[in-house]
Amino acid sequence: MIKKYRTLEEATADLPAFLLRLRGRRPGAIRPLIRYPRGIKKFRTLEEAQWDREQRLLEQEDAVED
């Protein structure tokens, strides 16, 4: 459920409760808000993603030649 706040103070006051809900009421890492399906990699940079794509294409070409 998305709450709407009238003022910034209201939103700031609710922040600790919001973070607890994200964490699942236990300390530790906050669960990601966006879920990635299994098999999809997350990359830090565009270069990493491009390098990975090139490697996969090379592997596919090698598999076709065999």
Secondary structure, 3 states (H helix, E strand, C coil): CCCCCCCHHHHHHHHHHHHHHHHCCCCCCCCCCCCCCCCCCCCCCHHHHHHHHHHHHHHHHHHHHC
